[in-house]
Amino acid sequence: MTKFESSVKQIPHSQQSVYNTLSDMSNVQRLKDRLPDGDTGNADMDKVKDKLKNLTFDQDSLSISVEPVGQISMRIIERDEPKTIKFESENSPLSFNFWIQILPVSDNSSKMKLTIDADIPFFAKGMVSKPLQEGIEKIADALAMIPFE
């Protein structure tokens, strides 16, 4: 297994608020609803918008089409309120575990880090390591943008 970690993201909301939002995957709709329509002029934001068009989810799972890997699906397998949400891949080309760690900073702020532990065949490590590291960082950025309440 190969581990990939995002940088720590500061979030101006309480640990409990962040946990409540991220522990229910149907809240991902908030992120999709916040994206502007049309061409934003920001290449990175437009790429995120294109990716989210292929995103499906319910309370406990989400699925997204990622180039060049294909369809990736994961399901929540453990919730440790208010600090950790753990996922496991299902029906995906790569076997992996994914977790979100949320730590309090103050009553009104917290920090978050994402980790992927993937079972990558040796011959594919060179091809997928950089995209996975970049991907986990972009996912962390996107999750930090959600309007937590």
VMD Tcl script that draws the C-alpha trace (Angstrom):
set ca {
  {0.00 0.00 0.00}
  {1.17 3.51 -0.86}
  {0.08 6.49 1.25}
  {-0.72 9.97 -0.13}
  {-1.59 12.89 2.16}
  {-2.95 16.34 1.44}
  {-1.55 19.43 3.06}
  {-3.45 20.60 6.14}
  {-6.35 22.88 5.22}
  {-7.56 25.55 7.63}
  {-11.35 25.86 7.79}
  {-13.11 28.82 9.46}
  {-15.78 26.57 11.01}
  {-15.99 24.35 14.09}
  {-14.81 20.74 14.04}
  {-18.37 19.54 14.68}
  {-19.79 21.62 11.83}
  {-17.19 20.28 9.38}
  {-17.76 16.71 10.56}
  {-21.56 17.01 10.30}
  {-21.28 18.21 6.71}
  {-18.62 15.78 5.46}
  {-20.03 12.69 7.19}
  {-23.10 12.92 4.93}
  {-21.99 12.66 1.28}
  {-25.27 14.16 0.06}
  {-23.86 17.50 1.30}
  {-21.46 17.41 -1.67}
  {-24.37 18.98 -3.57}
  {-23.46 22.24 -1.81}
  {-20.11 22.26 -3.56}
  {-21.70 21.65 -6.95}
  {-24.27 24.40 -6.31}
  {-21.52 26.94 -5.49}
  {-19.70 26.55 -8.81}
  {-20.48 29.32 -11.30}
  {-22.17 28.45 -14.60}
  {-20.27 28.77 -17.85}
  {-16.58 29.42 -18.44}
  {-15.04 30.97 -15.32}
  {-11.77 31.98 -17.00}
  {-9.96 29.97 -14.35}
  {-8.58 26.79 -15.97}
  {-8.32 24.88 -12.67}
  {-11.89 25.78 -11.64}
  {-13.22 24.80 -15.08}
  {-11.48 21.40 -14.76}
  {-13.08 20.87 -11.34}
  {-16.50 21.78 -12.81}
  {-16.02 19.26 -15.62}
  {-15.08 16.54 -13.12}
  {-18.07 17.28 -10.90}
  {-20.44 16.79 -13.82}
  {-19.58 13.08 -13.56}
  {-20.08 13.00 -9.78}
  {-22.87 10.93 -8.22}
  {-23.45 10.44 -4.51}
  {-25.82 9.52 -1.72}
  {-25.51 9.79 2.06}
  {-22.83 7.08 2.39}
  {-21.07 6.90 -0.98}
  {-19.81 8.80 -3.97}
  {-18.63 7.96 -7.44}
  {-16.69 10.07 -9.90}
  {-15.12 9.52 -13.30}
  {-11.41 10.41 -13.23}
  {-9.14 10.44 -16.27}
  {-7.17 8.30 -17.01}
  {-8.19 5.91 -14.20}
  {-11.92 5.60 -14.95}
  {-14.86 5.38 -12.56}
  {-13.88 5.53 -8.87}
  {-16.43 4.73 -6.18}
  {-16.10 4.77 -2.42}
  {-18.34 4.17 0.56}
  {-18.13 5.42 4.15}
  {-17.13 2.49 6.34}
  {-16.55 4.27 9.66}
  {-17.51 7.53 11.32}
  {-15.65 8.59 14.48}
  {-17.52 11.74 15.47}
  {-16.30 14.48 15.30}
  {-12.78 13.69 14.10}
  {-12.58 11.04 11.37}
  {-14.53 9.74 8.39}
  {-13.15 6.60 6.70}
  {-13.98 5.38 3.22}
  {-13.23 2.23 1.26}
  {-13.14 1.82 -2.51}
  {-15.74 -0.29 -4.26}
  {-16.12 -1.11 -7.94}
  {-12.95 0.87 -8.66}
  {-9.87 -0.01 -10.73}
  {-7.67 0.65 -7.67}
  {-8.19 -0.74 -4.18}
  {-7.81 2.04 -1.61}
  {-8.85 3.44 1.74}
  {-9.47 7.15 2.14}
  {-9.98 9.12 5.30}
  {-10.69 12.66 6.38}
  {-9.21 13.86 9.66}
  {-10.71 16.95 11.30}
  {-9.06 18.59 14.30}
  {-10.26 21.59 16.30}
  {-8.19 24.77 16.30}
  {-10.65 26.90 18.27}
  {-14.41 26.99 18.87}
  {-14.92 28.49 15.41}
  {-12.12 26.96 13.34}
  {-10.64 23.59 12.53}
  {-8.12 21.96 10.26}
  {-8.50 19.04 7.90}
  {-6.17 16.55 6.24}
  {-7.00 13.86 3.68}
  {-5.15 10.57 3.31}
  {-5.34 7.86 0.64}
  {-3.76 4.46 1.21}
  {-3.82 2.77 -2.20}
  {-2.84 -0.68 -3.38}
  {-0.90 0.32 -6.50}
  {0.85 -2.36 -8.57}
  {4.60 -1.73 -8.77}
  {4.54 -1.23 -12.55}
  {1.82 1.46 -12.27}
  {3.30 3.43 -9.35}
  {5.23 5.82 -11.60}
  {2.13 6.60 -13.68}
  {-0.38 7.15 -10.91}
  {1.61 8.55 -7.97}
  {1.76 12.15 -9.21}
  {-1.91 12.27 -10.35}
  {-3.02 10.77 -7.02}
  {-1.01 13.30 -5.01}
  {-2.35 16.18 -7.11}
  {-5.85 14.72 -6.91}
  {-5.92 14.45 -3.13}
  {-4.73 18.05 -2.88}
  {-7.51 19.23 -5.22}
  {-10.10 17.21 -3.30}
  {-8.91 18.83 -0.05}
  {-9.16 22.27 -1.66}
  {-12.67 21.53 -2.93}
  {-13.87 20.18 0.44}
  {-12.46 23.23 2.22}
  {-14.66 25.42 -0.04}
  {-17.92 23.84 1.10}
  {-20.08 26.28 3.08}
  {-20.11 24.47 6.43}
  {-22.98 25.38 8.73}
}
mol new
graphics top color blue
foreach p $ca { graphics top sphere $p radius 0.5 }
foreach p [lrange $ca 0 end-1] q [lrange $ca 1 end] { graphics top cylinder $p $q radius 0.2 }
display resetview
